[in-house]
Amino acid sequence: MLQVVRESAPESVPLLHGEERSAWPVLRIAREQHLDTRIGLEDTLVLPDGTSAAGNSQLVASVLRISAAGAPSATSD
């Protein structure tokens, strides 16, 4: 599907994000594919380990830890 978007609208910048349980796996896929992504309480209420997030800053901190582990950078809303 992403290939179709890239071919039909090469000027577009796809943003990939998941909700609830899919938020973290989809974020990792977006980063591996060098796609824009986002994370926030509107997407998920839990951290990658399944514990409750205290707020958006804690979710973003988790993204930064994933980045430090070698994945491409991400943006947050």
Steps between C-alpha positions, in 0.01 A plus 500: 500500500781739583649442156168598340497825697862575409433436131170684474595799717880521516481846659303364797659428836327195650451494876457160658364456850310242695247512777478308825687168477628571149660835591846369589539234230379745234733771631795262464394409145465870410847567630652202315336623177616862563140622520368780712322382812348638816420393853275647764228415747249523215678197348577286805485521877779249559875483465674232291523276809123521556508728805280810508655819365494799734469736203616589151850582620546146626384360165741728311783400734433137405524593130833670569628184671397300195688756286809463713484126434565569133166558328452809275369816668130570560284803559228546759172689502 
